[in-house]
Amino acid sequence: MSFELGDHVWYWNGKISFETDIPRKEWFGHLPGFEPDNPIDYRGYGKEIFNFVIHADEIARGRPQMTNFEGSFAWLNNNPGNITGHPNGTDFGQYPGKFNWHNFLIFPTWASGYDAIAKLLRTNLYATKSILDAFKIYAPASDGNDPVTYANAVGVALGVPVSTRVGDLDEEQMLVMQDKIQEIEGVIPGASLSWDSDEIPVVIAELLPTFVRKYSRPRALLQPRSPFTVEVTAPVGVPGFTQGYGGPNQGGHVGPSWYIQYGMDIGGAEGTPVYAAFDGHVTKFQPHNPAADSGRVYGAQIFMRSPNDVMGGFYTHLTDVADGLGVGSGVAVGEFLGRIHKFGGISPHLHLALVEIIGGAPDGQYQGIDLYQFFLSLQTNNPEAFVPVQFWQDGRPPEPQFRSARFGVLRSNDSRISNAQPQKDPQKEPQKDPHGEPRNLATLVLETLKCEATDDTGSDEPYITINEDEVWRASDVDAGDIRSIDIRHSFDNIARLELLDGEVGADSEIGSKIIESAEASSGLRRAYMNNGSALYIVEYHVE
């Protein structure tokens, strides 16, 4: 199913309900001390319950069940008079068949709701009655109202006795009555969210329709920020990465929410570590609640923004999230976030979406980013690379800057090594080193070296070391040259592959890469070595 305009939904802790009343028994009935006959017993969770209403130009959000909190029913429903109705009732301009709590009507615009007050009061039910008798119907005492006080307040505003017939009021007087009713009903503004806002819970965003909203009010012209770069790395741990399962606008990745439409599904075995793809801070966090998992929404959800608040990301289908992670947490690129969660028969994967915020958060224009093939290339060829991505702030798609990348360099705060869990050979027990630690023996096979650009204006004299031991050297290498290496080197657990250029006086490091024994049997791989001027590609595999 999907929402229609005028629909409302209650939300609490990853759960949603389309009922007119909060489903207290369903959500809180199992908690000790629950009072089923107390309509305001939310077991202390009342402040965490939200009501969302779907309008053409916004998603309205509030907490109308809480006294004097933001987003009253009158405001949420575009119904300043809190007019109630029933199926097949009189058409006052409301969404047909749409009702919120207490059967309040829901209107498309504030103007239509305001005009509906006059339409209602001009009907025979009210027009033939005095102001006092009219408000005994409009705001009956049986609903907890005080119709006499209500009528007197309206009479004072109009400057007429409450015995005056409603039908005798002229248009100007009716406007005064409408204003007074709006005031008494208590309109408290809430949050007006754009359809692609990351403040809309994913479980609700999944159900938003994808049609073009014709009546959206145009946004103000934005003042773009200066272009900037964000250093990006592969988010899925090397040992468990499997394949890509689809990028933006593919499969179930449909709008209007950027974090769904621009999703990139990067496959990984269940339990594979997931790392932060960029530096940022957590702006919204939904921990994993297994009881709330469904075929569309499952696992923990993490929204992040870059330090300058002009680029954001969304991670989901996670479990075992890093201790202490929550709203406000600072996260460094490469830092452990959690592990891939498998649900039902769905192939396990990370859902990652990125967005550029033109003009900056929170009021900027959110423009989804398609870097799906870029991430698959990183995951396949050099998952330890840190590649600057250029963002332009003018609507152009971002551009990875490979020539400025740092290949194979692990930061001191990169938790990949400490969190990686290499897959063990089930056929034999790992050997032990002299200190009793498990050893994962493997052989690194270096195949070819390709030069894309040299370190100097002339030829290079490149040589390769593995764990600081020189294993191969060449001379007179120019751009475009391909050299066969054909070197085999045994190592335990982790090998550091380094490429240097031999120079008179001091050698120049071109690049390095950490290679794990867990890469065994993963086929031909490439290590990109770059120091800002030179660019080399080393092809290798692990046995």
ROBA-931079 format. One line per field, with one value per residue (C-alpha): residue in one letter; x, y, z. Coordinates in Angstrom, 3 decimals. Example, Ala and Ser with C-alpha at 12.3 -4.5 7.8 and 13.67 -1.06 7.14 Angstrom:
type = (A, S)
c1 = (12.300, 13.670)
c2 = (-4.500, -1.060)
c3 = (7.800, 7.140)
This chain:
type = (M, S, F, E, L, G, D, H, V, W, Y, W, N, G, K, I, S, F, E, T, D, I, P, R, K, E, W, F, G, H, L, P, G, F, E, P, D, N, P, I, D, Y, R, G, Y, G, K, E, I, F, N, F, V, I, H, A, D, E, I, A, R, G, R, P, Q, M, T, N, F, E, G, S, F, A, W, L, N, N, N, P, G, N, I, T, G, H, P, N, G, T, D, F, G, Q, Y, P, G, K, F, N, W, H, N, F, L, I, F, P, T, W, A, S, G, Y, D, A, I, A, K, L, L, R, T, N, L, Y, A, T, K, S, I, L, D, A, F, K, I, Y, A, P, A, S, D, G, N, D, P, V, T, Y, A, N, A, V, G, V, A, L, G, V, P, V, S, T, R, V, G, D, L, D, E, E, Q, M, L, V, M, Q, D, K, I, Q, E, I, E, G, V, I, P, G, A, S, L, S, W, D, S, D, E, I, P, V, V, I, A, E, L, L, P, T, F, V, R, K, Y, S, R, P, R, A, L, L, Q, P, R, S, P, F, T, V, E, V, T, A, P, V, G, V, P, G, F, T, Q, G, Y, G, G, P, N, Q, G, G, H, V, G, P, S, W, Y, I, Q, Y, G, M, D, I, G, G, A, E, G, T, P, V, Y, A, A, F, D, G, H, V, T, K, F, Q, P, H, N, P, A, A, D, S, G, R, V, Y, G, A, Q, I, F, M, R, S, P, N, D, V, M, G, G, F, Y, T, H, L, T, D, V, A, D, G, L, G, V, G, S, G, V, A, V, G, E, F, L, G, R, I, H, K, F, G, G, I, S, P, H, L, H, L, A, L, V, E, I, I, G, G, A, P, D, G, Q, Y, Q, G, I, D, L, Y, Q, F, F, L, S, L, Q, T, N, N, P, E, A, F, V, P, V, Q, F, W, Q, D, G, R, P, P, E, P, Q, F, R, S, A, R, F, G, V, L, R, S, N, D, S, R, I, S, N, A, Q, P, Q, K, D, P, Q, K, E, P, Q, K, D, P, H, G, E, P, R, N, L, A, T, L, V, L, E, T, L, K, C, E, A, T, D, D, T, G, S, D, E, P, Y, I, T, I, N, E, D, E, V, W, R, A, S, D, V, D, A, G, D, I, R, S, I, D, I, R, H, S, F, D, N, I, A, R, L, E, L, L, D, G, E, V, G, A, D, S, E, I, G, S, K, I, I, E, S, A, E, A, S, S, G, L, R, R, A, Y, M, N, N, G, S, A, L, Y, I, V, E, Y, H, V, E)
c1 = (0.000, 0.991, -0.294, -2.863, -3.156, -5.014, -3.880, -2.571, -0.395, 0.694, 4.365, 6.231, 9.534, 9.554, 5.867, 3.050, -0.742, -3.424, -6.123, -7.782, -6.743, -3.285, -3.198, -2.339, -3.252, -1.185, 1.858, 1.794, -0.660, 2.151, 3.887, 3.424, 0.768, -0.981, -4.430, -6.662, -9.456, -7.168, -7.096, -3.871, -1.865, 1.107, 3.360, 5.638, 6.156, 3.689, 6.413, 7.817, 4.554, 4.072, 1.182, 2.025, -0.451, 0.246, -0.395, 0.474, 3.114, 4.402, 4.321, 2.928, 4.249, 3.137, 2.443, -1.202, -1.875, 0.426, -0.999, 0.598, 3.150, 3.927, 1.513, -2.080, -4.776, -6.145, -2.736, -1.947, -5.298, -5.501, -8.689, -8.609, -12.183, -11.620, -14.653, -15.659, -17.429, -18.337, -18.189, -20.524, -20.990, -21.326, -18.541, -16.895, -13.813, -12.030, -10.181, -13.006, -13.081, -10.041, -10.332, -7.887, -8.469, -12.011, -13.123, -11.572, -11.759, -8.511, -8.303, -5.881, -4.977, -5.307, -7.564, -9.993, -10.175, -10.746, -13.506, -15.127, -15.999, -18.277, -19.730, -20.648, -22.159, -24.232, -25.958, -29.524, -28.276, -26.589, -28.031, -31.450, -30.061, -28.745, -25.013, -25.449, -27.492, -25.185, -22.126, -23.963, -23.856, -20.468, -18.641, -20.889, -20.330, -20.311, -16.886, -15.479, -16.209, -17.819, -20.237, -21.554, -18.092, -17.292, -20.463, -19.864, -16.306, -17.621, -20.401, -17.889, -15.645, -18.650, -20.106, -23.540, -25.597, -25.375, -29.110, -28.268, -29.148, -26.081, -27.906, -28.257, -24.483, -23.079, -19.881, -17.611, -19.100, -18.685, -14.973, -14.716, -16.450, -14.084, -11.056, -12.376, -13.112, -9.594, -8.180, -10.250, -9.573, -5.886, -3.793, -0.226, 2.184, 4.265, 6.961, 6.433, 8.624, 9.461, 8.590, 12.281, 13.169, 15.370, 13.249, 10.476, 10.855, 11.875, 8.874, 6.653, 8.812, 8.610, 4.844, 4.846, 3.477, 5.867, 3.589, 4.676, 3.184, 1.725, 0.798, 4.087, 5.002, 8.292, 11.335, 13.177, 16.336, 19.235, 22.662, 24.986, 28.023, 31.528, 32.597, 34.090, 35.574, 34.766, 37.145, 35.277, 36.121, 34.432, 31.935, 31.667, 34.392, 36.674, 36.260, 32.473, 31.790, 29.774, 28.281, 26.080, 22.320, 21.166, 21.682, 19.577, 16.213, 16.572, 14.233, 12.477, 14.599, 11.893, 11.180, 10.289, 12.754, 16.427, 17.514, 15.366, 15.469, 19.259, 19.951, 22.985, 22.676, 26.177, 26.132, 27.956, 27.708, 25.654, 27.738, 30.159, 31.551, 30.291, 32.427, 31.715, 32.127, 32.988, 33.677, 30.508, 28.220, 25.056, 21.878, 19.314, 19.596, 17.091, 18.516, 17.768, 14.472, 14.110, 10.402, 9.827, 11.726, 9.721, 10.487, 11.043, 12.403, 14.730, 17.858, 19.315, 19.128, 21.845, 21.604, 24.861, 26.007, 29.490, 31.155, 30.144, 26.502, 26.368, 26.522, 24.716, 24.365, 21.987, 22.933, 20.481, 20.072, 22.597, 22.801, 25.363, 25.877, 29.032, 28.718, 27.914, 26.757, 23.844, 22.624, 25.496, 28.231, 31.225, 32.269, 35.535, 35.809, 36.602, 35.217, 33.206, 29.426, 27.898, 27.386, 25.174, 21.849, 20.117, 16.318, 14.261, 15.146, 16.547, 20.181, 22.166, 23.427, 24.111, 21.682, 23.714, 22.369, 24.143, 22.827, 24.317, 22.604, 22.849, 22.906, 23.528, 21.294, 18.652, 16.961, 19.019, 17.955, 18.533, 19.882, 20.483, 23.845, 24.503, 27.966, 26.916, 29.454, 32.165, 31.534, 31.423, 34.775, 36.224, 34.873, 36.247, 39.597, 40.878, 38.605, 41.248, 41.498, 40.519, 39.252, 38.365, 34.995, 34.445, 31.033, 30.153, 27.068, 25.525, 23.549, 26.315, 26.972, 29.984, 33.264, 35.729, 39.279, 41.337, 44.558, 44.447, 43.489, 45.489, 45.572, 46.159, 46.717, 44.865, 44.300, 45.160, 41.467, 40.396, 38.972, 39.039, 41.968, 40.707, 37.138, 37.799, 37.059, 38.903, 37.059, 38.765, 39.417, 36.917, 39.118, 42.016, 42.751, 44.852, 48.464, 49.807, 52.744, 55.311, 53.139, 50.086, 48.236, 46.369, 48.174, 46.398, 49.122, 48.701, 50.733, 50.713, 51.252, 52.259, 51.512, 51.978, 52.783, 51.213, 52.374, 49.656, 51.822, 55.426, 56.715, 59.181, 59.387, 61.528, 61.483, 60.945, 62.950, 60.107, 60.620, 58.261, 58.555, 56.396, 56.512, 59.560, 61.506, 62.372, 61.053, 61.202, 62.782, 62.595, 64.247, 63.362, 59.598, 57.522, 53.819, 51.959, 54.534, 53.394, 55.969, 55.628, 56.453, 55.770, 56.690, 55.281, 55.605, 54.225, 52.794, 50.762, 47.403, 48.379, 50.969, 51.924, 52.598, 54.548, 55.699, 58.594, 60.570, 64.342, 65.911, 69.334, 69.620, 66.177, 63.560, 59.999, 56.985, 54.314, 51.727, 50.968, 48.195, 47.260, 46.510, 44.793, 45.048, 41.237, 41.459, 42.537, 40.584, 38.955, 40.471, 42.552, 42.671, 44.257, 46.161, 46.212, 49.369, 49.289, 51.177, 49.650, 51.920, 52.669, 49.911, 50.641, 48.405, 49.677, 47.705, 47.835, 45.954, 46.130, 46.372)
c2 = (0.000, 3.636, 6.831, 9.090, 12.836, 13.484, 10.289, 10.444, 7.998, 7.570, 6.763, 5.441, 3.570, 2.257, 1.280, 2.917, 2.871, 4.223, 4.161, 7.421, 6.801, 5.909, 2.082, 2.199, -1.427, -2.722, -0.604, -0.423, -3.085, -5.482, -2.978, -3.242, -0.975, -0.281, 1.288, 0.314, 2.690, 5.700, 7.352, 9.241, 6.338, 5.961, 4.387, 7.436, 7.340, 10.086, 12.541, 9.996, 9.542, 11.622, 12.211, 12.744, 14.067, 13.806, 17.058, 17.956, 20.521, 19.109, 16.350, 17.852, 16.445, 17.086, 15.656, 16.664, 14.130, 16.137, 19.337, 22.491, 20.528, 21.410, 20.408, 20.545, 18.647, 21.925, 22.713, 19.172, 18.781, 22.302, 22.459, 25.650, 25.073, 21.418, 20.449, 16.804, 14.629, 11.112, 9.017, 10.327, 13.548, 17.089, 18.280, 21.329, 21.095, 18.407, 15.371, 12.856, 10.055, 11.230, 11.613, 12.098, 11.586, 12.356, 12.217, 15.608, 16.450, 16.930, 19.742, 20.219, 23.807, 26.149, 28.420, 25.610, 24.662, 28.250, 28.706, 25.483, 27.138, 29.618, 26.905, 24.850, 27.782, 28.782, 25.371, 25.119, 23.259, 26.450, 29.383, 29.138, 29.054, 31.681, 31.957, 30.288, 27.358, 27.009, 26.492, 23.913, 21.891, 23.038, 22.482, 20.207, 19.822, 16.036, 16.420, 18.300, 21.766, 24.785, 25.990, 28.910, 30.404, 29.669, 31.498, 34.469, 34.872, 34.902, 37.373, 39.750, 39.565, 40.352, 43.009, 41.335, 39.363, 35.561, 35.508, 36.788, 34.337, 33.005, 33.416, 37.152, 37.743, 39.448, 38.372, 40.668, 39.425, 35.825, 36.460, 37.756, 34.582, 32.400, 34.175, 33.763, 30.073, 29.576, 31.305, 29.284, 25.945, 26.530, 26.288, 25.296, 24.980, 21.837, 20.786, 21.273, 18.645, 18.363, 15.032, 14.098, 15.231, 12.820, 13.634, 11.435, 7.917, 5.372, 3.163, 6.108, 7.304, 3.809, 4.299, 7.795, 7.867, 8.695, 10.953, 14.504, 16.944, 19.675, 22.127, 22.464, 26.027, 26.918, 27.055, 30.295, 30.779, 29.257, 30.710, 27.801, 27.157, 27.026, 23.790, 21.276, 17.792, 14.824, 11.899, 8.647, 4.988, 1.604, 0.867, -2.949, -5.115, -6.874, -10.478, -10.428, -8.260, -10.171, -8.027, -5.076, -5.576, -2.338, 1.390, 4.562, 4.322, 0.552, -2.057, -0.714, 2.448, 4.970, 8.504, 10.870, 10.377, 10.679, 8.066, 5.458, 6.625, 6.999, 3.827, 1.736, -1.900, -3.263, -6.966, -8.583, -11.813, -11.728, -10.187, -8.414, -5.219, -1.904, 1.238, 4.937, 5.964, 9.567, 11.804, 13.068, 13.350, 11.385, 13.441, 10.687, 7.144, 4.301, 1.250, -2.227, -3.553, -7.160, -7.175, -4.293, -5.840, -6.170, -6.933, -3.254, -1.764, -3.745, -3.259, -0.134, 3.206, 5.870, 9.333, 11.290, 14.640, 15.799, 18.254, 21.205, 20.005, 20.128, 16.380, 13.547, 9.803, 7.072, 3.549, 0.752, -3.047, -3.013, -4.772, -4.937, -1.188, 0.266, 0.969, 4.567, 5.490, 7.924, 11.352, 13.815, 11.190, 12.150, 9.407, 9.249, 7.790, 4.093, 3.878, 0.754, 1.345, -2.112, -5.385, -6.400, -7.823, -10.581, -10.656, -13.517, -14.575, -11.168, -11.274, -9.576, -6.136, -2.602, 0.052, 3.261, 6.511, 9.855, 13.372, 16.763, 19.627, 22.645, 25.682, 23.557, 21.888, 22.167, 24.446, 23.642, 21.647, 17.928, 16.384, 12.633, 11.292, 8.305, 6.909, 3.264, 2.157, 4.146, 2.281, -1.100, -0.274, 0.647, -2.507, -4.717, -3.133, -1.217, -1.118, 0.598, 3.585, 7.072, 9.022, 12.737, 13.422, 16.932, 18.511, 21.621, 23.061, 24.023, 20.906, 19.126, 15.521, 15.051, 13.796, 11.388, 12.764, 9.603, 11.481, 12.897, 9.624, 7.912, 4.229, 1.489, 3.824, 2.963, 5.833, 5.374, 5.586, 3.177, 0.183, -2.176, -4.225, -4.586, -5.399, -7.458, -11.138, -13.133, -16.269, -19.410, -22.519, -25.065, -27.936, -27.250, -25.633, -22.447, -22.878, -21.100, -18.737, -19.043, -16.793, -19.007, -16.636, -18.093, -17.713, -17.345, -18.263, -17.042, -16.315, -12.934, -13.265, -10.019, -10.218, -6.906, -3.244, -0.578, 3.044, 5.639, 8.627, 8.929, 10.503, 12.740, 14.477, 11.604, 7.856, 6.242, 3.542, 1.825, -0.944, -2.931, -3.972, -6.397, -5.822, -3.581, -6.319, -5.404, -8.079, -6.483, -3.538, -2.079, 0.786, 3.289, 3.016, 5.572, 6.411, 3.683, 0.954, -2.438, -4.621, -8.250, -8.874, -12.609, -12.617, -14.975, -14.030, -15.867, -13.879, -14.220, -12.445, -9.034, -7.897, -4.282, -3.784, -0.602, 0.992, 3.478, 5.364, 5.063, 8.514, 9.923, 10.950, 9.838, 7.465, 8.689, 6.721, 6.383, 4.411, 1.427, -1.086, -3.434, -6.941, -9.538, -13.312, -13.325, -12.127, -15.633, -17.094, -13.729, -13.554, -10.883, -7.582, -4.167, -1.882, 1.759, 3.575, 7.362, 10.223, 13.166, 12.979, 9.306, 6.750, 3.022, -0.060, -3.328, -6.448, -9.299, -12.184, -14.045, -17.822)
c3 = (0.000, -0.219, 1.332, -0.274, 0.252, 3.478, 5.181, 8.721, 10.629, 14.236, 14.835, 17.869, 18.158, 14.594, 14.701, 12.747, 12.971, 10.662, 13.342, 14.362, 17.977, 19.275, 19.579, 23.280, 24.026, 21.101, 21.890, 25.689, 26.920, 27.805, 30.092, 33.869, 35.307, 31.976, 32.515, 29.577, 30.637, 30.984, 27.521, 28.270, 29.723, 27.393, 30.049, 29.967, 26.183, 25.258, 24.239, 21.764, 19.823, 16.657, 14.281, 10.590, 7.989, 4.263, 2.387, -1.204, -0.294, 2.988, 5.558, 8.768, 12.056, 15.600, 19.047, 19.444, 22.226, 24.510, 26.037, 24.589, 22.543, 18.928, 16.174, 17.419, 15.525, 14.141, 12.631, 11.416, 9.689, 8.179, 10.230, 12.370, 13.504, 14.504, 12.451, 12.769, 10.253, 9.210, 6.036, 3.319, 5.289, 3.928, 1.618, 3.160, 0.943, 2.986, 1.657, 1.033, 3.565, 5.549, 9.323, 12.182, 15.904, 17.126, 13.472, 12.766, 9.054, 7.130, 4.573, 1.642, 2.615, 5.556, 3.480, 2.676, 6.357, 7.389, 4.790, 5.980, 9.317, 7.541, 5.286, 8.341, 10.258, 7.204, 7.125, 8.479, 11.536, 12.775, 10.815, 12.446, 15.978, 18.359, 18.925, 22.333, 21.007, 18.016, 20.229, 22.318, 19.103, 17.810, 21.117, 23.202, 26.935, 26.409, 24.731, 27.711, 26.298, 27.957, 25.245, 27.303, 27.830, 24.164, 22.966, 25.251, 23.937, 20.372, 21.286, 22.872, 19.780, 17.571, 19.913, 19.830, 22.398, 22.287, 21.476, 17.965, 15.202, 13.384, 10.083, 10.712, 10.762, 7.701, 5.931, 7.924, 11.193, 10.023, 9.478, 13.053, 14.268, 12.220, 13.690, 17.251, 16.722, 15.345, 18.421, 20.914, 19.236, 19.869, 16.749, 17.666, 14.715, 14.313, 11.861, 8.121, 6.471, 2.797, 1.200, 1.006, 4.535, 6.467, 9.536, 8.156, 9.617, 7.015, 7.757, 6.714, 3.810, 2.288, 1.896, 0.369, -3.196, -6.027, -8.094, -8.858, -6.388, -8.599, -5.873, -4.042, -3.162, -4.940, -2.703, -2.188, -4.207, -2.309, -1.782, -2.617, -0.476, -1.951, -3.657, -1.235, -1.122, 1.099, 1.457, 0.833, 1.350, 0.811, 3.619, 3.559, 5.089, 2.584, 3.762, 3.567, 0.494, -2.127, -4.900, -5.731, -5.643, -7.255, -7.179, -7.288, -9.061, -9.387, -7.920, -4.850, -4.809, -5.677, -4.456, -3.101, -0.206, -1.223, 1.282, -0.454, -4.091, -4.087, -2.130, -3.075, -1.997, -1.356, -0.598, 2.304, 4.222, 7.392, 10.162, 7.824, 9.415, 8.017, 8.252, 7.873, 4.223, 5.207, 8.209, 9.826, 12.826, 13.551, 13.138, 13.600, 14.954, 15.156, 16.975, 15.708, 17.051, 15.750, 16.586, 14.146, 11.199, 7.987, 4.369, 3.558, 6.768, 8.999, 11.059, 12.632, 10.788, 10.918, 9.364, 9.195, 7.832, 6.924, 9.332, 7.122, 6.927, 3.123, 2.444, 4.193, 4.272, 5.411, 6.481, 7.253, 7.521, 10.368, 13.715, 16.536, 16.208, 17.770, 21.490, 22.319, 18.823, 18.882, 17.852, 18.080, 17.856, 15.734, 13.316, 11.357, 7.871, 8.206, 11.762, 12.638, 12.593, 12.916, 11.077, 8.156, 9.321, 7.369, 7.377, 5.976, 2.461, 1.447, 0.321, 3.101, 2.160, 3.329, 2.086, 1.759, 0.322, -0.071, -0.579, -1.359, 0.469, -1.809, 0.455, 3.551, 6.127, 7.320, 4.779, 1.686, -1.348, -0.863, -4.076, -4.104, -5.289, -7.549, -6.743, -7.023, -9.641, -7.858, -4.607, -6.338, -7.935, -4.533, -2.921, -5.704, -6.522, -3.522, -0.468, 1.660, -0.676, 0.488, -2.517, -2.376, -4.011, -5.363, -4.694, -6.684, -4.915, -8.254, -9.185, -11.079, -9.997, -7.722, -9.185, -7.550, -7.723, -8.249, -8.938, -5.404, -3.713, -0.998, -1.905, 0.593, 3.562, 6.755, 9.160, 12.804, 13.674, 10.899, 12.719, 9.761, 11.007, 14.560, 13.471, 10.367, 10.839, 8.148, 7.065, 8.295, 6.247, 7.652, 6.525, 8.899, 12.208, 11.949, 12.944, 16.030, 16.157, 18.972, 21.181, 20.729, 18.381, 15.346, 12.024, 8.686, 6.209, 2.647, -0.479, -2.179, -5.930, -7.684, -11.411, -13.265, -12.714, -14.957, -14.967, -15.634, -14.671, -13.479, -10.295, -12.154, -15.501, -16.753, -16.152, -12.750, -10.969, -9.074, -6.550, -4.333, -0.698, 1.285, 5.027, 4.388, 2.501, -1.094, -3.463, -6.933, -8.772, -12.295, -14.183, -16.917, -16.422, -18.346, -18.500, -20.352, -19.568, -18.258, -16.488, -15.477, -11.803, -11.220, -7.521, -4.835, -1.182, 1.870, 4.785, 7.986, 8.338, 6.934, 4.387, 3.723, 0.010, -0.726, -3.997, -4.006, -6.622, -6.267, -6.393, -5.733, -2.120, -0.861, -2.232, -2.812, -1.559, -4.238, -2.312, -0.094, 0.516, 3.341, 2.031, 4.228, 4.096, 4.010, 0.383, -0.634, -3.570, -4.305, -7.807, -9.493, -7.590, -8.182, -5.865, -6.949, -5.835, -5.992, -4.342, -6.192, -9.236, -9.902, -10.480, -10.688, -10.713, -9.238, -10.193, -7.697, -6.157, -2.850, -2.514)
